[in-house]
């Protein structure tokens, strides 16, 4: 014979925070509560700055066609070889023009003014020699003719030689002038093309730089307004992290406990007898007269 008795109890305790911690916690939570509505919406200043950035971006022209065209051009050489044909033509002019003709001898002595000068010298020389031979009574003789021929040749030779040297020098100088002028001209054109390519590349880079500069003021405003929210929020978060461990030690705590016990047969009998005894009358029992 045996029995089991069970008993259960519940305890509730209220812990009050330390006075200084309670005041700090209430202030921090109050500050955070004031910031909560702002965290979900944009201020008028922030919205205006964002609208300005969007407007600036939308007002930019469409640079894509120009950038695509320039990029394709650069990939194809950027026009650096556009003047190759003209440069080759310039060299061909040097080879086939006046310098080439001079090298072949086609222009040497081919001077109408030189012919007239030589004719005049020949006539003057012949007249002088003939006069001398006539005075000697030998004009028209073989010796007279030979003397004329020799005298004319000697008179014309320096003129012909000088003109030859002049013709060659003039031709070479003209050819060099044309060649150098051509190289200088196309060198300048190539330099201009290279500068244009550099300017175009700089233009591509300036698109983003210009947009960044245009948005500098509203972007700075957005950043400033963001700091206006973030700085106090960060301070409150830091303080909350310092106070929360202390505050967490306080508050309402609930607990319950259950206990069980088993009585021996003798204990159960004694308890039963005690209960029965309590039911018995304490005085004599009367069954009537």
C-alpha positions as CSV (number, residue, x, y, z in Angstrom):
1,X,0.0,0.0,0.0
2,X,1.4,3.3,-1.0
3,X,0.5,6.8,-2.2
4,X,2.0,9.8,-3.9
5,X,1.2,13.5,-3.1
6,X,2.1,16.3,-5.4
7,X,2.4,20.1,-4.7
8,X,3.1,23.0,-7.1
9,X,4.0,26.6,-6.4
10,X,4.5,29.7,-8.6
11,X,6.7,32.7,-7.8
12,X,6.8,36.1,-9.4
13,X,9.4,38.8,-8.7
14,X,9.7,42.3,-10.0
15,X,13.3,43.7,-10.3
16,X,13.6,47.5,-10.5
17,X,16.5,48.9,-12.5
18,X,19.2,50.8,-10.8
19,X,18.2,54.5,-10.8
20,X,20.9,55.9,-13.1
21,X,20.5,53.0,-15.6
22,X,16.7,53.6,-15.7
23,X,17.1,57.3,-16.6
24,X,19.7,56.7,-19.3
25,X,17.7,53.9,-20.8
26,X,14.5,56.0,-20.9
27,X,16.3,58.9,-22.6
28,X,18.0,56.7,-25.2
29,X,14.8,54.9,-26.1
30,X,13.0,58.2,-26.3
31,X,15.6,59.5,-28.7
32,X,15.4,56.4,-30.9
33,X,11.6,56.6,-30.9
34,X,11.9,60.2,-32.2
35,X,14.2,59.0,-35.0
36,X,12.0,56.1,-36.1
37,X,9.6,58.1,-38.2
38,X,12.5,59.8,-40.1
39,X,14.1,56.5,-40.9
40,X,11.2,55.4,-43.1
41,X,10.8,58.6,-45.2
42,X,13.0,61.2,-47.0
43,X,13.1,64.7,-45.7
44,X,12.2,67.5,-48.1
45,X,15.9,68.4,-48.5
46,X,16.9,64.9,-49.3
47,X,14.1,64.5,-51.8
48,X,14.9,67.8,-53.4
49,X,18.6,66.9,-53.8
50,X,17.7,63.5,-55.3
51,X,15.3,65.2,-57.7
52,X,18.2,67.5,-58.7
53,X,20.5,64.6,-59.4
54,X,17.8,62.9,-61.5
55,X,17.1,66.1,-63.4
56,X,20.8,66.7,-64.1
57,X,21.2,63.2,-65.4
58,X,18.1,63.4,-67.6
59,X,19.2,66.8,-69.1
60,X,22.4,65.3,-70.5
61,X,22.5,64.8,-74.3
62,X,22.8,61.3,-75.7
63,X,26.5,60.9,-76.1
64,X,26.3,57.3,-77.1
65,X,26.3,57.8,-80.9
66,X,29.4,60.1,-80.8
67,X,31.2,57.7,-78.4
68,X,30.4,54.7,-80.6
69,X,31.5,56.6,-83.7
70,X,34.7,57.7,-82.0
71,X,35.5,54.3,-80.6
72,X,35.0,52.7,-84.0
73,X,37.2,55.3,-85.5
74,X,40.0,54.7,-83.0
75,X,39.7,51.0,-83.5
76,X,40.3,51.6,-87.2
77,X,43.4,53.7,-86.6
78,X,41.8,57.0,-85.8
79,X,42.6,58.5,-89.2
80,X,46.4,58.2,-88.6
81,X,46.8,56.6,-92.0
82,X,44.4,58.8,-93.9
83,X,47.2,60.8,-95.5
84,X,49.3,57.8,-96.6
85,X,48.2,58.2,-100.2
86,X,49.0,61.9,-100.3
87,X,52.4,61.2,-98.8
88,X,53.2,58.5,-101.4
89,X,52.0,60.9,-104.1
90,X,54.4,63.5,-102.8
91,X,57.2,61.1,-103.1
92,X,56.1,60.1,-106.5
93,X,56.1,63.7,-107.6
94,X,59.6,63.9,-106.4
95,X,60.7,60.8,-108.4
96,X,58.7,61.5,-111.6
97,X,58.7,65.3,-111.6
98,X,61.5,67.9,-111.8
99,X,64.1,65.9,-109.9
100,X,63.5,62.8,-112.0
101,X,63.7,64.9,-115.2
102,X,66.9,66.5,-114.0
103,X,68.4,63.1,-113.2
104,X,67.6,62.0,-116.8
105,X,69.3,65.1,-118.3
106,X,66.1,66.1,-120.0
107,X,66.2,69.7,-118.7
108,X,69.9,70.3,-119.0
109,X,70.5,73.0,-121.6
110,X,66.8,73.1,-122.5
111,X,66.6,76.8,-122.0
112,X,65.4,79.2,-124.8
113,X,67.1,82.1,-123.2
114,X,70.4,80.2,-123.1
115,X,70.1,79.5,-126.9
116,X,69.8,83.2,-127.7
117,X,72.7,84.0,-125.5
118,X,74.9,81.3,-127.1
119,X,73.9,82.6,-130.6
120,X,74.9,86.1,-129.7
121,X,78.3,85.0,-128.4
122,X,78.8,82.8,-131.5
123,X,78.0,85.7,-133.8
124,X,80.3,88.2,-131.9
125,X,83.1,85.7,-131.7
126,X,82.9,84.8,-135.4
127,X,82.8,88.4,-136.5
128,X,85.9,89.3,-134.5
129,X,87.9,86.3,-135.8
130,X,86.8,86.9,-139.3
131,X,87.8,90.5,-139.2
132,X,91.3,89.5,-138.0
133,X,91.7,86.9,-140.8
134,X,90.3,89.3,-143.4
135,X,92.9,92.0,-142.4
136,X,95.5,89.3,-143.0
137,X,94.0,88.5,-146.3
138,X,93.1,85.0,-145.3
139,X,89.4,85.2,-144.7
140,X,87.5,82.2,-145.9
141,X,90.5,80.0,-145.7
142,X,90.4,76.6,-143.8
143,X,92.4,78.1,-141.0
144,X,89.8,80.9,-140.7
145,X,87.0,78.5,-140.3
146,X,88.9,76.4,-137.8
147,X,89.7,79.5,-135.8
148,X,86.1,80.6,-135.8
149,X,84.9,77.2,-134.6
150,X,87.5,77.1,-131.8
151,X,86.8,80.6,-130.7
152,X,83.1,80.1,-130.6
153,X,83.5,76.9,-128.6
154,X,85.8,78.6,-126.1
155,X,83.4,81.5,-125.7
156,X,80.3,79.4,-125.2
157,X,81.8,76.7,-123.0
158,X,81.8,78.7,-119.7
159,X,78.2,79.9,-120.4
160,X,77.0,76.4,-121.1
161,X,78.8,75.0,-118.0
162,X,77.4,77.8,-115.8
163,X,73.9,77.3,-117.0
164,X,74.2,73.5,-116.6
165,X,75.2,73.9,-113.0
166,X,72.5,76.5,-112.5
167,X,69.8,74.2,-114.0
168,X,70.9,71.3,-111.9
169,X,71.0,73.3,-108.7
170,X,67.7,75.0,-109.4
171,X,66.0,71.6,-110.1
172,X,67.4,70.0,-107.0
173,X,66.5,72.9,-104.8
174,X,63.0,73.0,-106.2
175,X,62.6,69.3,-105.7
176,X,63.9,69.5,-102.1
177,X,61.6,72.4,-101.5
178,X,58.5,70.5,-102.7
179,X,59.5,67.4,-100.8
180,X,60.1,69.2,-97.5
181,X,57.0,71.3,-97.9
182,X,55.0,68.1,-98.5
183,X,56.4,66.4,-95.5
184,X,55.9,69.5,-93.3
185,X,52.3,69.8,-94.5
186,X,51.3,66.2,-93.9
187,X,53.3,66.1,-90.7
188,X,51.1,69.0,-89.5
189,X,48.0,67.1,-90.7
190,X,49.0,64.0,-88.9
191,X,49.7,66.0,-85.7
192,X,46.3,67.6,-86.0
193,X,44.7,64.1,-86.4
194,X,46.6,62.9,-83.3
195,X,45.5,65.9,-81.3
196,X,41.9,65.3,-82.5
197,X,42.1,61.7,-81.3
198,X,43.4,62.8,-77.9
199,X,40.7,65.5,-77.6
200,X,38.1,62.9,-78.4
201,X,39.4,60.6,-75.8
202,X,39.4,63.4,-73.3
203,X,35.9,64.3,-74.3
204,X,34.7,60.7,-73.5
205,X,36.3,61.0,-70.0
206,X,34.8,64.5,-69.5
207,X,31.3,63.2,-69.9
208,X,31.3,61.5,-66.5
209,X,33.5,64.1,-65.0
210,X,31.1,66.9,-66.1
211,X,28.1,65.0,-64.7
212,X,29.9,64.4,-61.4
213,X,30.8,68.1,-61.2
214,X,27.2,69.1,-62.0
215,X,25.9,66.8,-59.3
216,X,28.5,67.8,-56.7
217,X,26.2,70.3,-54.8
218,X,23.1,68.1,-54.5
219,X,25.3,65.0,-53.8
220,X,27.0,66.9,-51.0
221,X,23.6,67.9,-49.6
222,X,22.4,64.3,-49.6
223,X,25.5,63.2,-47.8
224,X,25.2,66.0,-45.2
225,X,21.5,65.2,-44.6
226,X,22.4,61.5,-44.2
227,X,25.0,62.4,-41.6
228,X,22.4,64.5,-39.9
229,X,20.5,61.3,-39.3
230,X,23.3,58.9,-38.9
231,X,25.4,60.8,-36.3
232,X,22.7,61.0,-33.6
233,X,21.5,57.5,-34.4
234,X,25.0,56.2,-34.1
235,X,25.5,58.0,-30.8
236,X,22.3,56.6,-29.4
237,X,23.1,53.1,-30.6
238,X,26.5,53.3,-28.9
239,X,24.9,54.5,-25.6
240,X,22.2,51.8,-25.9
241,X,24.9,49.1,-26.3
242,X,26.5,50.4,-23.1
243,X,23.3,50.6,-21.0
244,X,21.5,47.5,-22.3
245,X,23.6,44.9,-20.5
246,X,22.8,46.6,-17.2
247,X,19.2,47.2,-18.0
248,X,18.8,43.5,-19.0
249,X,19.4,42.5,-15.4
250,X,16.1,44.0,-14.3
251,X,12.5,43.4,-15.0
252,X,9.8,40.9,-14.0
253,X,10.8,37.3,-13.5
254,X,8.3,34.4,-13.2
255,X,9.0,30.9,-11.9
256,X,7.2,27.8,-10.8
257,X,8.1,24.6,-8.9
258,X,6.5,21.3,-8.5
259,X,7.3,18.7,-5.7
260,X,6.1,15.1,-5.2
261,X,6.3,12.8,-2.1
262,X,5.5,9.2,-1.5
263,X,4.1,8.1,2.0
264,X,4.7,4.7,3.7
265,X,1.7,2.5,4.6
266,X,2.1,3.4,8.3
267,X,2.0,7.1,7.4
268,X,-1.1,6.6,5.3
269,X,-2.8,4.7,8.1
270,X,-1.9,7.3,10.7
271,X,-3.2,10.0,8.5
272,X,-6.5,8.1,7.8
273,X,-7.0,7.3,11.5
274,X,-6.4,10.9,12.3
275,X,-9.1,11.9,9.9
276,X,-11.6,9.4,11.2
277,X,-10.8,10.4,14.8
278,X,-11.6,14.0,13.9
279,X,-15.1,12.9,12.9
280,X,-15.9,11.2,16.3
281,X,-18.0,13.2,18.9
282,X,-16.0,14.5,21.8
283,X,-18.7,13.8,24.4
284,X,-21.1,10.9,25.5
285,X,-23.4,9.7,22.8
286,X,-27.1,9.7,23.7
287,X,-29.5,7.2,22.1
288,X,-32.7,8.7,23.6
289,X,-34.4,8.3,27.0
